[in-house]
C-alpha cells in the first residue's frame, strides 16, 4: 500500500501524458466514487495502488505505463491527427456502446475514456464497417 495525494497523482499523469485532460477535480470526483480515501484538511490521501487498479482494471501494460485519458472530442482530434481515416463523435459513441473492452468513466458532463483501448476499438469498428460496404 502506497499512500499519495491527488496532486502527486496528477503530476504522475502529466509526466507520462502532457495532453491529459485530467485535473484535480476530475481525480477527486473519481476517488470519492471508486476508491477509499481520507481527507486531511484540503488534501485527499489515497492508496495509489488501489487507485491505479480502478483506473486500469485490466492491468494493460504497453508503452504508456499510465493510460492516456481523453474526452470524446479530444479523442476524435487525436485519432484524426494520427490516422489517415477520419472519424467523428458518433463512431466513438457507437464503440463505447458496443465494445465492453473499453474502460471509461462518465463524469458529471463528460466521459473520461482510456484512449489506448478506444483506439483499438475504433480500428475494429472501421474494419467491420468497411467489410459491410
C-alpha positions as CSV (number, residue, x, y, z in Angstrom):
1,X,0.0,0.0,0.0
2,X,1.5,3.3,-1.1
3,X,-0.1,6.5,0.2
4,X,-0.2,9.6,-2.1
5,X,-2.2,12.8,-2.6
6,X,-4.3,13.8,-5.6
7,X,-1.6,16.4,-6.5
8,X,1.0,13.7,-6.8
9,X,-1.4,11.5,-8.9
10,X,-2.0,14.5,-11.2
11,X,1.8,15.1,-11.6
12,X,2.2,11.4,-12.5
13,X,-0.4,11.6,-15.2
14,X,1.1,14.8,-16.6
15,X,4.6,13.2,-16.6
16,X,3.6,10.4,-19.0
17,X,0.9,12.3,-20.9
18,X,1.3,16.0,-21.4
19,X,-2.1,16.3,-23.2
20,X,-4.1,14.7,-20.5
21,X,-7.5,16.3,-19.7
22,X,-7.3,15.3,-16.0
23,X,-7.5,17.9,-13.3
24,X,-7.6,17.7,-9.5
25,X,-11.4,18.0,-9.6
26,X,-11.8,15.0,-12.0
27,X,-9.4,12.9,-9.9
28,X,-11.1,13.8,-6.7
29,X,-14.6,13.0,-8.1
30,X,-13.3,9.6,-9.3
31,X,-11.7,8.9,-5.9
32,X,-14.9,9.8,-4.0
33,X,-16.9,7.4,-6.2
34,X,-14.5,4.5,-6.5
35,X,-11.5,4.5,-4.1
36,X,-11.0,4.5,-0.3
37,X,-9.6,7.8,0.8
38,X,-9.1,10.1,3.8
39,X,-9.4,13.9,3.7
40,X,-6.7,15.7,5.7
41,X,-7.5,19.4,5.5
42,X,-7.7,20.3,1.8
43,X,-5.8,17.2,0.7
44,X,-7.2,13.8,-0.3
45,X,-4.9,11.0,0.9
46,X,-5.3,7.9,-1.3
47,X,-3.9,4.4,-1.7
48,X,-2.2,4.8,-5.1
49,X,-2.2,1.0,-5.8
50,X,-6.0,0.9,-5.3
51,X,-6.4,4.0,-7.5
52,X,-4.3,2.5,-10.4
53,X,-6.3,-0.7,-10.1
54,X,-9.6,1.2,-10.5
55,X,-8.2,3.4,-13.4
56,X,-6.7,0.4,-15.3
57,X,-8.8,-2.6,-14.2
58,X,-7.5,-4.9,-16.9
59,X,-3.9,-4.0,-16.0
60,X,-2.9,-3.3,-19.6
61,X,0.8,-2.7,-19.9
62,X,2.2,-1.1,-23.0
63,X,4.5,1.8,-24.0
64,X,2.5,4.1,-21.6
65,X,2.6,2.8,-18.0
66,X,-0.5,5.0,-17.4
67,X,-3.4,5.0,-19.7
68,X,-4.0,8.2,-21.8
69,X,-7.2,9.7,-20.6
70,X,-9.3,11.7,-23.1
71,X,-12.8,13.1,-23.6
72,X,-14.8,12.2,-26.7
73,X,-13.9,15.4,-28.5
74,X,-10.2,15.3,-27.7
75,X,-10.2,11.6,-28.7
76,X,-11.6,12.5,-32.1
77,X,-9.0,15.2,-32.6
78,X,-6.1,12.9,-31.6
79,X,-7.3,10.0,-33.8
80,X,-7.8,12.2,-36.8
81,X,-4.4,13.7,-36.2
82,X,-2.6,10.4,-36.2
83,X,-4.6,8.3,-38.7
84,X,-5.5,8.7,-42.3
85,X,-9.1,7.6,-42.0
86,X,-11.1,10.4,-40.3
87,X,-13.8,9.8,-37.7
88,X,-16.5,11.8,-35.8
89,X,-18.1,11.7,-32.4
90,X,-20.8,9.2,-33.4
91,X,-18.2,6.5,-34.2
92,X,-16.8,6.8,-30.7
93,X,-20.2,6.7,-29.1
94,X,-21.0,3.6,-31.1
95,X,-17.7,2.0,-30.0
96,X,-18.5,2.7,-26.3
97,X,-22.0,1.3,-26.6
98,X,-20.9,-1.9,-28.4
99,X,-17.5,-2.6,-27.1
100,X,-17.2,-3.7,-23.4
101,X,-13.4,-3.8,-23.6
102,X,-13.1,0.0,-23.5
103,X,-12.7,1.4,-20.0
104,X,-14.4,4.7,-19.4
105,X,-15.9,6.8,-16.6
106,X,-18.9,9.0,-17.0
107,X,-18.3,12.2,-15.0
108,X,-20.8,15.0,-14.5
109,X,-21.0,16.2,-18.1
110,X,-18.3,14.2,-19.9
111,X,-16.8,10.9,-20.5
112,X,-13.2,10.1,-19.3
113,X,-12.0,7.4,-21.8
114,X,-8.9,5.2,-21.9
115,X,-7.7,6.3,-25.3
116,X,-5.4,3.4,-25.8
117,X,-8.3,0.9,-25.6
118,X,-10.6,3.2,-27.6
119,X,-8.1,3.5,-30.5
120,X,-8.1,-0.3,-30.8
121,X,-11.9,-0.3,-30.7
122,X,-12.3,2.4,-33.3
123,X,-10.0,0.5,-35.7
124,X,-12.1,-2.7,-35.2
125,X,-15.2,-0.7,-35.8
126,X,-13.8,0.9,-39.0
127,X,-12.7,-2.5,-40.3
128,X,-16.1,-4.0,-39.6
129,X,-17.8,-1.1,-41.4
130,X,-15.5,-1.5,-44.4
131,X,-16.4,-5.2,-44.7
132,X,-20.1,-4.5,-44.7
133,X,-19.9,-1.9,-47.5
